[in-house]
Amino acid sequence: MNAPVCLLDVQNTLGEGPLWVASTQQLYWFDIKQARVLSFRPGSGETRDWVLPMRASAAAPRRDGRLLLSTELGLARFDPVSGEIHLDEPVDLGPGFRSNDGKIDGRGRFWWTSMDDDGGRRPGAIWRRDADGVSRRMIEGVSIANTVSCSPDGRTLYWADSGRQTLYAQALTGDGLGERRIFADLTGESGTPDGSAVDAEGCLWNCQWGAWRIVRYRPDGTVDRIVELPVEQPTSCAFGGANLTTLYITSAREGLDEAALSGQPLAGGLFALETDVPGLALPLLPD
């Protein structure tokens, strides 16, 4: 496995929500604070950048080529060809709240999170958009909800409460949730668990804000490997590329002063890590 490299020095304030779309061989991600969605085609090197009328943070691909975005106003359809956006499912998250993380699972359900934009001072929630097009609050009382990634067999939901520095594993039982257990406890460490991606072997790759690293956890919660990064605040990751063996990593400059940035000039950049195991091929949402 090679060392991570910076693909694009985009200086995102709060890069988040990387999504690989296999049909177009294209990566999308967000700068939440700047209300921007960005894209990159590794084959051609083409980049694009759109400014949105609301802040968005994560996405799921649709069969019609559009994306379903989680935003501070609810879920919206975004057309990357025209740049048009339409609020598909308005959701009142509450004053001062916004969306944060999100991933599609193997059954085509879109898991997404909401949080208090004041550092998670008030508890947020984890939501799930089902096949009927309705989002339901699945987990309440989460300080800063992140990760929301599922195991390859669809039996386990991994999620993080960054405010509590803890990763959880929770059983998926049909349309509900079962037993919850602590998957990894970072209490007292320098970093906190942020966004994640699951690979084909069932291991969870977790970006750890404040710790300059990504950690790969085995399904039993033990550490398999630690990958050091040249930035302090990695935020989320997603597998992509022709063979799904490239781990794309977003990062943030938020909260870093000039002195801190002088030691990590690539903060807020988009990174890539070539891995020895592929990610999961995820389904498309219906039109």
BALOBA-1460 file (C-alpha; in Angstrom, 3 decimals):
// residues 287
<rec num="1" residu="m" x="0.000" y="0.000" z="0.000"/>
<rec num="2" residu="n" x="1.357" y="3.395" z="-1.005"/>
<rec num="3" residu="a" x="1.404" y="6.587" z="1.035"/>
<rec num="4" residu="p" x="-1.547" y="8.968" z="0.585"/>
<rec num="5" residu="v" x="-1.071" y="11.720" z="-1.997"/>
<rec num="6" residu="c" x="-2.811" y="15.064" z="-2.435"/>
<rec num="7" residu="l" x="-4.802" y="15.027" z="-5.677"/>
<rec num="8" residu="l" x="-6.210" y="18.537" z="-5.435"/>
<rec num="9" residu="d" x="-5.141" y="21.402" z="-3.188"/>
<rec num="10" residu="v" x="-8.677" y="22.828" z="-3.023"/>
<rec num="11" residu="q" x="-8.348" y="24.312" z="0.477"/>
<rec num="12" residu="n" x="-11.833" y="23.297" z="1.580"/>
<rec num="13" residu="t" x="-12.979" y="24.947" z="4.789"/>
<rec num="14" residu="l" x="-14.863" y="21.776" z="5.728"/>
<rec num="15" residu="g" x="-14.496" y="19.112" z="3.058"/>
<rec num="16" residu="e" x="-16.952" y="16.247" z="3.550"/>
<rec num="17" residu="g" x="-19.109" y="13.532" z="2.008"/>
<rec num="18" residu="p" x="-16.981" y="11.971" z="-0.770"/>
<rec num="19" residu="l" x="-19.062" y="9.862" z="-3.169"/>
<rec num="20" residu="w" x="-17.829" y="7.739" z="-6.078"/>
<rec num="21" residu="v" x="-20.210" y="7.347" z="-9.024"/>
<rec num="22" residu="a" x="-19.118" y="4.300" z="-11.026"/>
<rec num="23" residu="s" x="-21.219" y="5.039" z="-14.118"/>
<rec num="24" residu="t" x="-19.331" y="8.260" z="-14.816"/>
<rec num="25" residu="q" x="-16.080" y="7.337" z="-13.023"/>
<rec num="26" residu="q" x="-16.442" y="10.554" z="-11.083"/>
<rec num="27" residu="l" x="-15.912" y="11.640" z="-7.486"/>
<rec num="28" residu="y" x="-18.148" y="14.185" z="-5.774"/>
<rec num="29" residu="w" x="-17.621" y="15.850" z="-2.412"/>
<rec num="30" residu="f" x="-18.677" y="18.961" z="-0.469"/>
<rec num="31" residu="d" x="-17.343" y="22.016" z="1.271"/>
<rec num="32" residu="i" x="-20.098" y="22.369" z="3.837"/>
<rec num="33" residu="k" x="-19.177" y="25.806" z="5.132"/>
<rec num="34" residu="q" x="-18.880" y="27.276" z="1.635"/>
<rec num="35" residu="a" x="-22.101" y="25.606" z="0.351"/>
<rec num="36" residu="r" x="-20.184" y="24.031" z="-2.533"/>
<rec num="37" residu="v" x="-20.255" y="20.671" z="-4.285"/>
<rec num="38" residu="l" x="-17.134" y="19.675" z="-6.208"/>
<rec num="39" residu="s" x="-16.299" y="16.874" z="-8.633"/>
<rec num="40" residu="f" x="-13.196" y="15.217" z="-10.075"/>
<rec num="41" residu="r" x="-12.713" y="12.704" z="-12.887"/>
<rec num="42" residu="p" x="-9.430" y="10.867" z="-12.309"/>
<rec num="43" residu="g" x="-9.267" y="9.648" z="-15.917"/>
<rec num="44" residu="s" x="-9.271" y="13.092" z="-17.494"/>
<rec num="45" residu="g" x="-8.347" y="15.276" z="-14.547"/>
<rec num="46" residu="e" x="-11.510" y="17.334" z="-15.106"/>
<rec num="47" residu="t" x="-12.772" y="19.260" z="-12.075"/>
<rec num="48" residu="r" x="-16.043" y="21.113" z="-11.524"/>
<rec num="49" residu="d" x="-17.387" y="23.279" z="-8.732"/>
<rec num="50" residu="w" x="-20.954" y="24.445" z="-8.006"/>
<rec num="51" residu="v" x="-22.214" y="26.922" z="-5.393"/>
<rec num="52" residu="l" x="-25.498" y="25.743" z="-3.869"/>
<rec num="53" residu="p" x="-28.373" y="27.786" z="-2.429"/>
<rec num="54" residu="m" x="-28.124" y="25.810" z="0.812"/>
<rec num="55" residu="r" x="-25.392" y="23.951" z="2.666"/>
<rec num="56" residu="a" x="-25.101" y="20.264" z="1.758"/>
<rec num="57" residu="s" x="-22.838" y="17.574" z="3.151"/>
<rec num="58" residu="a" x="-23.358" y="14.111" z="1.623"/>
<rec num="59" residu="a" x="-24.973" y="12.399" z="-1.345"/>
<rec num="60" residu="a" x="-26.250" y="9.162" z="-2.845"/>
<rec num="61" residu="p" x="-26.329" y="8.381" z="-6.600"/>
<rec num="62" residu="r" x="-29.608" y="7.988" z="-8.490"/>
<rec num="63" residu="r" x="-30.316" y="5.880" z="-11.565"/>
<rec num="64" residu="d" x="-31.137" y="8.974" z="-13.628"/>
<rec num="65" residu="g" x="-27.639" y="10.397" z="-13.099"/>
<rec num="66" residu="r" x="-28.703" y="12.933" z="-10.498"/>
<rec num="67" residu="l" x="-27.603" y="12.938" z="-6.874"/>
<rec num="68" residu="l" x="-29.691" y="12.956" z="-3.721"/>
<rec num="69" residu="l" x="-28.092" y="15.472" z="-1.346"/>
<rec num="70" residu="s" x="-28.487" y="15.804" z="2.395"/>
<rec num="71" residu="t" x="-28.788" y="19.524" z="3.138"/>
<rec num="72" residu="e" x="-29.657" y="21.857" z="5.999"/>
<rec num="73" residu="l" x="-33.215" y="22.052" z="4.549"/>
<rec num="74" residu="g" x="-33.744" y="18.325" z="3.962"/>
<rec num="75" residu="l" x="-33.009" y="16.080" z="0.978"/>
<rec num="76" residu="a" x="-32.571" y="17.598" z="-2.465"/>
<rec num="77" residu="r" x="-32.103" y="16.354" z="-6.039"/>
<rec num="78" residu="f" x="-29.042" y="17.787" z="-7.755"/>
<rec num="79" residu="d" x="-28.391" y="17.578" z="-11.502"/>
<rec num="80" residu="p" x="-24.621" y="17.705" z="-12.171"/>
<rec num="81" residu="v" x="-25.235" y="18.399" z="-15.866"/>
<rec num="82" residu="s" x="-27.363" y="21.513" z="-15.477"/>
<rec num="83" residu="g" x="-26.378" y="22.413" z="-11.925"/>
<rec num="84" residu="e" x="-30.058" y="22.632" z="-10.968"/>
<rec num="85" residu="i" x="-31.148" y="21.644" z="-7.467"/>
<rec num="86" residu="h" x="-34.664" y="20.867" z="-6.210"/>
<rec num="87" residu="l" x="-35.706" y="20.282" z="-2.610"/>
<rec num="88" residu="d" x="-37.185" y="16.783" z="-2.826"/>
<rec num="89" residu="e" x="-38.003" y="16.160" z="0.835"/>
<rec num="90" residu="p" x="-38.100" y="19.195" z="3.125"/>
<rec num="91" residu="v" x="-37.041" y="18.289" z="6.659"/>
<rec num="92" residu="d" x="-37.086" y="20.731" z="9.561"/>
<rec num="93" residu="l" x="-33.855" y="19.962" z="11.406"/>
<rec num="94" residu="g" x="-34.381" y="22.796" z="13.886"/>
<rec num="95" residu="p" x="-32.860" y="26.291" z="14.180"/>
<rec num="96" residu="g" x="-29.071" y="26.207" z="13.919"/>
<rec num="97" residu="f" x="-28.941" y="22.588" z="12.727"/>
<rec num="98" residu="r" x="-27.505" y="21.253" z="9.459"/>
<rec num="99" residu="s" x="-26.773" y="17.935" z="7.810"/>
<rec num="100" residu="n" x="-23.359" y="16.376" z="8.324"/>
<rec num="101" residu="d" x="-22.543" y="12.857" z="7.087"/>
<rec num="102" residu="g" x="-24.280" y="10.294" z="4.894"/>
<rec num="103" residu="k" x="-23.912" y="6.969" z="3.059"/>
<rec num="104" residu="i" x="-26.114" y="4.629" z="1.038"/>
<rec num="105" residu="d" x="-26.373" y="1.032" z="2.284"/>
<rec num="106" residu="g" x="-26.539" y="-2.243" z="0.361"/>
<rec num="107" residu="r" x="-30.351" y="-2.149" z="0.337"/>
<rec num="108" residu="g" x="-30.418" y="1.273" z="-1.283"/>
<rec num="109" residu="r" x="-31.380" y="3.197" z="1.856"/>
<rec num="110" residu="f" x="-29.726" y="6.552" z="2.437"/>
<rec num="111" residu="w" x="-28.447" y="7.084" z="5.974"/>
<rec num="112" residu="w" x="-27.725" y="10.708" z="6.853"/>
<rec num="113" residu="t" x="-27.118" y="12.785" z="9.937"/>
<rec num="114" residu="s" x="-28.031" y="16.138" z="11.433"/>
<rec num="115" residu="m" x="-26.106" y="18.178" z="14.000"/>
<rec num="116" residu="d" x="-26.073" y="21.490" z="15.820"/>
<rec num="117" residu="d" x="-23.736" y="23.733" z="13.806"/>
<rec num="118" residu="d" x="-22.468" y="25.159" z="17.099"/>
<rec num="119" residu="g" x="-20.070" y="22.233" z="17.579"/>
<rec num="120" residu="g" x="-22.814" y="19.779" z="18.488"/>
<rec num="121" residu="r" x="-23.831" y="21.676" z="21.630"/>
<rec num="122" residu="r" x="-27.386" y="20.336" z="21.261"/>
<rec num="123" residu="p" x="-27.896" y="16.685" z="20.288"/>
<rec num="124" residu="g" x="-28.537" y="15.733" z="16.684"/>
<rec num="125" residu="a" x="-29.844" y="12.585" z="15.032"/>
<rec num="126" residu="i" x="-29.248" y="9.835" z="12.507"/>
<rec num="127" residu="w" x="-31.865" y="9.545" z="9.778"/>
<rec num="128" residu="r" x="-32.696" y="6.917" z="7.149"/>
<rec num="129" residu="r" x="-34.439" y="7.600" z="3.846"/>
<rec num="130" residu="d" x="-36.366" y="4.488" z="2.853"/>
<rec num="131" residu="a" x="-37.752" y="3.250" z="-0.465"/>
<rec num="132" residu="d" x="-40.980" y="5.188" z="0.096"/>
<rec num="133" residu="g" x="-39.025" y="8.442" z="-0.122"/>
<rec num="134" residu="v" x="-39.511" y="9.349" z="3.541"/>
<rec num="135" residu="s" x="-36.709" y="10.029" z="6.037"/>
<rec num="136" residu="r" x="-37.136" y="8.685" z="9.554"/>
<rec num="137" residu="r" x="-35.176" y="9.522" z="12.695"/>
<rec num="138" residu="m" x="-33.494" y="6.249" z="13.638"/>
<rec num="139" residu="i" x="-31.110" y="7.303" z="16.425"/>
<rec num="140" residu="e" x="-31.583" y="10.291" z="18.731"/>
<rec num="141" residu="g" x="-29.356" y="12.147" z="21.161"/>
<rec num="142" residu="v" x="-26.109" y="12.049" z="19.178"/>
<rec num="143" residu="s" x="-23.726" y="14.932" z="19.796"/>
<rec num="144" residu="i" x="-22.025" y="14.921" z="16.366"/>
<rec num="145" residu="a" x="-23.203" y="12.011" z="14.226"/>
<rec num="146" residu="n" x="-20.743" y="10.602" z="11.680"/>
<rec num="147" residu="t" x="-19.705" y="7.453" z="9.757"/>
<rec num="148" residu="v" x="-23.168" y="5.784" z="9.140"/>
<rec num="149" residu="s" x="-21.661" y="2.896" z="7.143"/>
<rec num="150" residu="c" x="-22.950" y="-0.675" z="6.885"/>
<rec num="151" residu="s" x="-21.177" y="-4.023" z="6.921"/>
<rec num="152" residu="p" x="-21.050" y="-6.020" z="3.665"/>
<rec num="153" residu="d" x="-23.677" y="-8.486" z="4.915"/>
<rec num="154" residu="g" x="-26.045" y="-5.651" z="5.829"/>
<rec num="155" residu="r" x="-26.352" y="-6.785" z="9.432"/>
<rec num="156" residu="t" x="-24.394" y="-4.023" z="11.172"/>
<rec num="157" residu="l" x="-24.552" y="-0.241" z="11.115"/>
<rec num="158" residu="y" x="-21.404" y="1.555" z="12.160"/>
<rec num="159" residu="w" x="-21.844" y="5.083" z="13.438"/>
<rec num="160" residu="a" x="-19.802" y="7.582" z="15.384"/>
<rec num="161" residu="d" x="-20.591" y="10.139" z="18.030"/>
<rec num="162" residu="s" x="-17.641" y="12.433" z="17.479"/>
<rec num="163" residu="g" x="-18.538" y="14.495" z="20.527"/>
<rec num="164" residu="r" x="-18.128" y="11.391" z="22.681"/>
<rec num="165" residu="q" x="-15.054" y="10.174" z="20.748"/>
<rec num="166" residu="t" x="-16.736" y="6.818" z="20.220"/>
<rec num="167" residu="l" x="-17.524" y="4.510" z="17.311"/>
<rec num="168" residu="y" x="-20.524" y="2.201" z="17.724"/>
<rec num="169" residu="a" x="-21.668" y="-0.972" z="15.976"/>
<rec num="170" residu="q" x="-25.409" y="-1.568" z="16.013"/>
<rec num="171" residu="a" x="-27.360" y="-4.534" z="14.728"/>
<rec num="172" residu="l" x="-29.657" y="-4.000" z="11.756"/>
<rec num="173" residu="t" x="-32.802" y="-6.083" z="12.233"/>
<rec num="174" residu="g" x="-35.018" y="-5.851" z="9.187"/>
<rec num="175" residu="d" x="-36.252" y="-2.275" z="9.152"/>
<rec num="176" residu="g" x="-35.214" y="-1.603" z="12.735"/>
<rec num="177" residu="l" x="-32.167" y="-1.429" z="14.966"/>
<rec num="178" residu="g" x="-31.047" y="-3.942" z="17.534"/>
<rec num="179" residu="e" x="-28.273" y="-4.238" z="20.078"/>
<rec num="180" residu="r" x="-25.647" y="-1.486" z="20.202"/>
<rec num="181" residu="r" x="-22.053" y="-1.966" z="21.310"/>
<rec num="182" residu="i" x="-18.953" y="0.186" z="21.529"/>
<rec num="183" residu="f" x="-16.815" y="-0.577" z="18.491"/>
<rec num="184" residu="a" x="-13.865" y="1.722" z="19.240"/>
<rec num="185" residu="d" x="-13.384" y="4.126" z="22.154"/>
<rec num="186" residu="l" x="-11.030" y="7.062" z="21.508"/>
<rec num="187" residu="t" x="-11.735" y="8.799" z="24.802"/>
<rec num="188" residu="g" x="-8.622" y="10.574" z="26.005"/>
<rec num="189" residu="e" x="-6.852" y="10.340" z="22.642"/>
<rec num="190" residu="s" x="-5.906" y="13.301" z="20.477"/>
<rec num="191" residu="g" x="-8.335" y="12.444" z="17.694"/>
<rec num="192" residu="t" x="-12.040" y="11.863" z="17.317"/>
<rec num="193" residu="p" x="-13.795" y="9.509" z="14.873"/>
<rec num="194" residu="d" x="-15.217" y="11.235" z="11.809"/>
<rec num="195" residu="g" x="-16.365" y="9.780" z="8.453"/>
<rec num="196" residu="s" x="-15.734" y="6.198" z="7.347"/>
<rec num="197" residu="a" x="-15.908" y="3.669" z="4.523"/>
<rec num="198" residu="v" x="-16.261" y="-0.125" z="4.659"/>
<rec num="199" residu="d" x="-14.199" y="-2.388" z="2.380"/>
<rec num="200" residu="a" x="-15.027" y="-5.768" z="0.831"/>
<rec num="201" residu="e" x="-13.390" y="-7.601" z="3.745"/>
<rec num="202" residu="g" x="-15.750" y="-5.919" z="6.187"/>
<rec num="203" residu="c" x="-13.127" y="-3.621" z="7.683"/>
<rec num="204" residu="l" x="-13.952" y="-0.024" z="8.575"/>
<rec num="205" residu="w" x="-11.606" y="2.779" z="7.482"/>
<rec num="206" residu="n" x="-12.161" y="5.716" z="9.836"/>
<rec num="207" residu="c" x="-10.889" y="9.271" z="9.404"/>
<rec num="208" residu="q" x="-9.812" y="10.667" z="12.765"/>
<rec num="209" residu="w" x="-10.160" y="14.426" z="13.104"/>
<rec num="210" residu="g" x="-7.306" y="15.977" z="15.045"/>
<rec num="211" residu="a" x="-5.088" y="12.884" z="14.831"/>
<rec num="212" residu="w" x="-3.479" y="13.181" z="11.351"/>
<rec num="213" residu="r" x="-4.559" y="9.654" z="10.433"/>
<rec num="214" residu="i" x="-6.954" y="7.056" z="9.088"/>
<rec num="215" residu="v" x="-7.397" y="3.831" z="11.039"/>
<rec num="216" residu="r" x="-8.538" y="0.535" z="9.541"/>
<rec num="217" residu="y" x="-10.522" y="-1.514" z="12.064"/>
<rec num="218" residu="r" x="-11.282" y="-5.209" z="11.713"/>
<rec num="219" residu="p" x="-14.932" y="-6.282" z="12.188"/>
<rec num="220" residu="d" x="-14.186" y="-7.151" z="15.824"/>
<rec num="221" residu="g" x="-13.032" y="-3.579" z="16.512"/>
<rec num="222" residu="t" x="-9.308" y="-4.288" z="16.729"/>
<rec num="223" residu="v" x="-6.891" y="-2.049" z="14.831"/>
<rec num="224" residu="d" x="-5.543" y="-3.524" z="11.594"/>
<rec num="225" residu="r" x="-3.416" y="-0.572" z="10.447"/>
<rec num="226" residu="i" x="-2.879" y="3.145" z="10.893"/>
<rec num="227" residu="v" x="-2.186" y="5.386" z="7.900"/>
<rec num="228" residu="e" x="-0.589" y="8.734" z="8.684"/>
<rec num="229" residu="l" x="-1.748" y="11.801" z="6.751"/>
<rec num="230" residu="p" x="-0.076" y="15.187" z="6.150"/>
<rec num="231" residu="v" x="-3.165" y="16.986" z="7.499"/>
<rec num="232" residu="e" x="-4.568" y="17.136" z="11.004"/>
<rec num="233" residu="q" x="-8.262" y="17.089" z="10.139"/>
<rec num="234" residu="p" x="-9.261" y="14.299" z="7.738"/>
<rec num="235" residu="t" x="-13.035" y="14.243" z="7.589"/>
<rec num="236" residu="s" x="-14.410" y="11.390" z="5.494"/>
<rec num="237" residu="c" x="-13.502" y="8.809" z="2.875"/>
<rec num="238" residu="a" x="-14.964" y="6.706" z="0.056"/>
<rec num="239" residu="f" x="-13.644" y="3.949" z="-2.176"/>
<rec num="240" residu="g" x="-13.530" y="4.620" z="-5.891"/>
<rec num="241" residu="g" x="-11.529" y="4.179" z="-9.072"/>
<rec num="242" residu="a" x="-11.946" y="1.530" z="-11.747"/>
<rec num="243" residu="n" x="-11.348" y="-1.319" z="-9.273"/>
<rec num="244" residu="l" x="-12.673" y="0.433" z="-6.156"/>
<rec num="245" residu="t" x="-9.196" y="0.239" z="-4.620"/>
<rec num="246" residu="t" x="-8.588" y="3.977" z="-4.323"/>
<rec num="247" residu="l" x="-9.630" y="5.486" z="-0.999"/>
<rec num="248" residu="y" x="-10.508" y="9.152" z="-1.541"/>
<rec num="249" residu="i" x="-10.136" y="11.315" z="1.568"/>
<rec num="250" residu="t" x="-11.527" y="14.779" z="2.276"/>
<rec num="251" residu="s" x="-10.112" y="17.179" z="4.849"/>
<rec num="252" residu="a" x="-10.701" y="20.555" z="6.524"/>
<rec num="253" residu="r" x="-8.970" y="23.843" z="7.312"/>
<rec num="254" residu="e" x="-11.685" y="24.963" z="9.735"/>
<rec num="255" residu="g" x="-10.320" y="26.248" z="13.049"/>
<rec num="256" residu="l" x="-6.669" y="26.235" z="11.970"/>
<rec num="257" residu="d" x="-4.783" y="29.499" z="12.389"/>
<rec num="258" residu="e" x="-1.888" y="30.692" z="10.222"/>
<rec num="259" residu="a" x="0.702" y="29.018" z="12.416"/>
<rec num="260" residu="a" x="-1.073" y="25.669" z="12.181"/>
<rec num="261" residu="l" x="-1.583" y="25.987" z="8.424"/>
<rec num="262" residu="s" x="2.105" y="26.725" z="7.882"/>
<rec num="263" residu="g" x="2.820" y="23.189" z="9.106"/>
<rec num="264" residu="q" x="0.099" y="21.601" z="6.979"/>
<rec num="265" residu="p" x="-0.328" y="23.679" z="3.813"/>
<rec num="266" residu="l" x="-2.410" y="20.927" z="2.168"/>
<rec num="267" residu="a" x="-5.129" y="21.113" z="4.822"/>
<rec num="268" residu="g" x="-8.534" y="21.117" z="3.131"/>
<rec num="269" residu="g" x="-7.182" y="19.159" z="0.183"/>
<rec num="270" residu="l" x="-8.480" y="16.013" z="-1.506"/>
<rec num="271" residu="f" x="-6.252" y="12.967" z="-0.979"/>
<rec num="272" residu="a" x="-6.038" y="9.470" z="-2.431"/>
<rec num="273" residu="l" x="-4.691" y="6.273" z="-0.915"/>
<rec num="274" residu="e" x="-4.126" y="3.186" z="-3.067"/>
<rec num="275" residu="t" x="-5.190" y="0.142" z="-1.041"/>
<rec num="276" residu="d" x="-4.766" y="-3.607" z="-1.371"/>
<rec num="277" residu="v" x="-8.473" y="-4.336" z="-0.851"/>
<rec num="278" residu="p" x="-11.471" y="-2.935" z="-2.780"/>
<rec num="279" residu="g" x="-14.442" y="-1.119" z="-1.364"/>
<rec num="280" residu="l" x="-18.068" y="-2.123" z="-1.794"/>
<rec num="281" residu="a" x="-20.076" y="-1.582" z="-4.965"/>
<rec num="282" residu="l" x="-23.176" y="0.232" z="-3.711"/>
<rec num="283" residu="p" x="-26.582" y="0.424" z="-5.396"/>
<rec num="284" residu="l" x="-28.274" y="3.359" z="-7.085"/>
<rec num="285" residu="l" x="-31.370" y="5.049" z="-5.740"/>
<rec num="286" residu="p" x="-34.495" y="4.704" z="-7.908"/>
<rec num="287" residu="d" x="-35.584" y="7.711" z="-9.963"/>
